Amino acid sequence: MASPPGKEIFIQGITSTGRTFRPSDWAERLAGVMCQFRPGGATRDSYLSYSPWCVPTVIGGVKCVVVHEDLREAEPMAWDFVLNFAKDNDLQVGEACLMPEARPKA
C-alpha cells in the first residue's frame, strides 16, 4: 500500500552540495513576501504575521520554510514562486507533514 503524499513541502536552507544558504534570514524574507497569501485572503494586518501556508522554522539546526499545499490550490502563481525560489537557489526540497510537538506528561 502506497503512503499518502505529504501535505507540506520543506524548503531547506542547504544547497544540493551541502552548503548553508545565505543570507541567514532568507527563510523569514521568503515567508514575509508570502504573508499576504492566507485563508480568506489578505487583510489590512496581513503584513504583521506569516501566512499559515508559508512558515519559517528551524528543523535540526537548519533554517527551513514549510509551505502547505493549500497554497497551490488557492494561489498557483505563489506556489510556483516558492518552488522556483528553491530551484533557482539550488535548495533541498522535501515533501512531508509537520507533526505537532509532543507535550511533556505531567
C-alpha positions as CSV (number, residue, x, y, z in Angstrom):
1,M,0.0,0.0,0.0
2,A,1.4,3.4,-1.0
3,S,1.8,6.0,1.7
4,P,-0.3,9.2,1.1
5,P,1.6,12.3,-0.1
6,G,2.7,14.9,2.4
7,K,0.6,17.9,2.9
8,E,3.6,20.2,3.0
9,I,6.9,20.8,1.4
10,F,10.0,21.8,3.3
11,I,12.5,24.1,1.6
12,Q,15.7,23.7,3.5
13,G,18.5,26.3,3.7
14,I,21.0,23.7,2.4
15,T,22.1,23.6,-1.2
16,S,22.4,20.3,-3.1
17,T,26.2,20.4,-2.4
18,G,25.6,20.7,1.4
19,R,26.4,24.4,1.8
20,T,24.4,26.7,4.1
21,F,22.3,29.1,2.1
22,R,22.9,32.8,2.7
23,P,21.7,35.4,3.7
24,S,20.9,34.0,7.1
25,D,17.4,35.5,7.2
26,W,16.4,34.0,3.8
27,A,13.5,32.0,5.4
28,E,12.0,35.0,7.1
29,R,12.3,37.1,4.0
30,L,10.6,34.4,1.8
31,A,7.8,33.9,4.3
32,G,7.4,37.7,4.7
33,V,6.9,38.0,0.9
34,M,4.2,35.3,1.1
35,C,2.4,36.7,4.1
36,Q,-0.5,38.1,2.0
37,F,-1.4,34.6,0.8
38,R,-3.6,33.1,3.5
39,P,-7.0,31.5,4.1
40,G,-9.7,34.1,3.5
41,G,-7.3,36.4,1.6
42,A,-5.1,39.3,2.6
43,T,-6.4,41.6,5.3
44,R,-5.3,45.0,6.4
45,D,-2.9,43.5,9.0
46,S,-1.6,40.6,6.9
47,Y,1.9,42.1,6.9
48,L,2.1,41.7,10.7
49,S,2.1,37.9,10.7
50,Y,3.2,35.0,8.5
51,S,0.7,33.1,6.4
52,P,-0.2,29.7,7.8
53,W,0.6,28.4,4.4
54,C,4.3,29.6,4.4
55,V,6.1,29.5,7.7
56,P,9.8,29.9,8.5
57,T,11.2,27.5,11.1
58,V,14.3,25.7,12.2
59,I,14.5,21.9,11.9
60,G,17.6,20.1,13.2
61,G,19.5,23.3,13.2
62,V,18.7,24.1,9.6
63,K,16.6,27.0,8.6
64,C,13.5,25.9,6.6
65,V,10.3,27.2,5.1
66,V,7.3,25.0,5.4
67,V,4.9,25.5,2.6
68,H,1.4,23.9,2.9
69,E,-0.1,22.5,-0.3
70,D,-3.3,24.6,0.2
71,L,-1.2,27.5,-1.2
72,R,-1.1,25.7,-4.5
73,E,-4.9,25.4,-4.7
74,A,-5.5,29.0,-3.5
75,E,-2.7,30.8,-5.4
76,P,-0.9,28.7,-8.0
77,M,1.4,31.5,-9.0
78,A,2.5,32.0,-5.4
79,W,3.1,28.2,-5.2
80,D,5.2,28.4,-8.3
81,F,7.1,31.3,-6.9
82,V,8.3,29.5,-3.8
83,L,9.2,26.3,-5.7
84,N,11.1,28.4,-8.3
85,F,12.9,30.2,-5.5
86,A,14.1,26.9,-4.2
87,K,15.1,25.6,-7.6
88,D,16.9,28.8,-8.6
89,N,18.9,28.8,-5.4
90,D,19.7,25.0,-5.5
91,L,17.9,24.4,-2.2
92,Q,16.9,21.0,-1.0
93,V,13.1,20.4,-1.0
94,G,11.3,17.5,0.7
95,E,7.7,16.5,0.9
96,A,6.4,15.7,4.4
97,C,3.9,16.6,7.1
98,L,4.9,18.7,10.1
99,M,3.8,17.0,13.3
100,P,2.8,19.0,16.3
101,E,5.3,19.0,19.2
102,A,4.7,16.4,21.8
103,R,3.7,17.9,25.2
104,P,5.6,16.5,28.2
105,K,3.5,14.4,30.5
106,A,2.8,16.0,33.9
